[in-house]
Amino acid sequence: MNSESWQVKLALLLVSSLTIMSMITISASLPDMTNAFSDIPNGKKLVKLVLSFPGLFIALSAILAGVIIDKYGRLKLLGLSLILYAVGGSSGYWLDNIYLILVGRALLGISVGISMTIVTTLIADYYQGQSRQKFAGLQIAVMSLGGIVFITLGGILADISWRVPFLLYLFSLVVLPFVYLFLKEPSNLPEIKSDNKLVKSPTIIWFVFINVMLMWILFFIIPVQIPFHLKSIGIEKNTLIGIAIASSTFFSAIGAISYSKIKNMFGFKQIFGIGYFLMALAFVCVSYGNSYTMVMIAMLLAGLGMGLMIPNANIWVMQLAPPEIRGREIGRLTTFWFMGQFLSPIILLPFLDSISHSQLFFVLACVLLGLSIFLFTFYFASRKTKKS
């Protein structure tokens, strides 16, 4: 198999695109969905949980998937995960019970935990060095651009009914033939040995995992809360809400495409610092700008920041993880990624009981600025240590 062929790259990118659409395709449906289930106790909180609930099951399934693919190979589970994706993802269209919809979202999460771990591990298997760095950026860019398409469609379809956007999850069935036609099990994997249990990654890999979780806890407030913030400042069209959220993914694509060049100039810690600083500026724009224009500027800045940080985390883990346990470590990365998405509304939304949207975004901007300063300080301190 030629990993540089466009067919292989297309298959990898199509599977990757399913990840981002799994979480935020239905963002624009949330306000109308909240109204539909308003007569149920805690209906508003349950509907917001619909967006983040898959994250918990992605987190739980990814780490197990990583262990399994290290032992039995990469592709055995991928086809099954795409079928589960279609079944669980589209469940919101067919079901009337919010609790059963949450079960469907859990099934969706399990499928994404498996597919994302596999596709990221395959990228690490198929590519090395500069080509890996470029493809990791391309992967996030395509995920972001795919997100634009699905989020925008979700906004348009939500104006028909909040249920219709759930049908977009059937796209995984279109991806399935590409997987079986073009992807092959890597032939250069180390033989599984009993002493592989003794193989370990450098300790700093846990810094990357925790950083990724923090990154998503802070960023995921955008798809969860921006629809409600826009409604509060007078933006009623679900299409406009969908476009606003989609714009953050568009600019994350620009950031991701630029990642390889930026990585040649800066270290991993510096890029995280830059990303957090851009997100801090974005949250300030939301806090002080009560207009659609300021929200769009915020989406630009936040998207650029995330577009740099996501491939940065992926490449760093790929670099740190020994081939013998690559699947396990990428599974852990996926676990921390989506645990952050799941925890985000649980940690942050209770603050809205005592402070406004604007105040919450200002507090988060201060936290992001603090993280940026910490990472730059960490970078310069480590440089001094190495020199001494």
Phi, psi and omega in degrees: 000134178266106184292344179273356180291150182292333180293317179295314180297320179298315180298315178298318183289324178295316177296319179299324183295338180291337185294307185289325181289339182297330188261318194245005178301325185262015183304315183292343179280344190301313180301315180290326177294323177300317178297322182295329182248023184292339182274358179267138177304130182060027182302320181297316180291323180295321180294317177297329178291333178305323182289319186262346185303319178303330182302322179298317184280334169297314181299317183288323184277331186296317183294325176290319178300321180298318179294318183295316184287335172294329185268320189245358180108165190276324197263350185299326184266347191294315180299315179299320182296325180290326176291316177299325179301312181295318182294307182292319183294320184278357186301329180296339178283325188267336191259147179253350184261123183298328180288323176290326175298320177295326175296317177298321178293327176295317177298319175302316180299317179299317181295321180289321177302321178288309187292321182290320178299317182294312186292322178292322177294321178298322178298317177295326179288317188282331190235153180226157171055228184296323180293325176293317180299316180292318183290327177298320175295318179297321179302311181292324178297314180293321175302318181292316180294321174298322177300321178301313181299311185286325178291318178296315176299320178299320177295317180295314182291332179294336176287342173278306177194148179295341181283325191301321180303338179296337179291341180298338181291347177291353178302334180299333178289335175287326182287329188308312180299326180297322180298312184287334182279323195243339182264139180233155176296130179302139183263354186253022181281146177296147177293138180289122181235159181295331182276004176295340177295339180274349180287131181226154175272160174303148184302330184296345179299331178289330173298319179295315181301311182294321179298320178297319179297315177299318180304314183282328175303318184281321184284327189289353173296339181294300179293334180284317192249336181301321176304320180286324177297316180295320176299322183291337178258014171099008178269109187259335184288123178297331178298316179295323178296316178298320179295320180298313180292320180296329181295329178295324178287329177297314181285336172291330175295318178298316178298319182292319178298326181278352189302314186301317179293319181292324180295332177290343182255333186231159176276172181301314182294320179298319181294321174298319179298318178296316180299316179295323179296317178297321178292325177298315177299320180299315183290331173296319178299319178294319184295317187257350183250101180270056179212158180297324180298316181292325176296321179294322176296320178298319179296324177300308184294315180295320179297316178300317180298313181291326179298332176276321189283327183294305177296331178300316178293317181300311182295320181298316179292318177302322181288323184279330188280125173297146182305327182297331182235026183299315180299317180298316183289323177290328172298319177296319177302314178298320179300311181292324177305305187275341170296323175298317179295320180292319184285338187307303180292329180295321182279318191268323186295327177302334178296336182287352174287339184237344178228164182276171175305312184298318180294321179297314180294328177292317178299317180294327176298320178295319178298316180296319178297320177298319177296320179297313179298318179300315184292321176294322177295317178300318181297310183292325177295319179292327177294317179296321179297318180294320181293324180282000000 
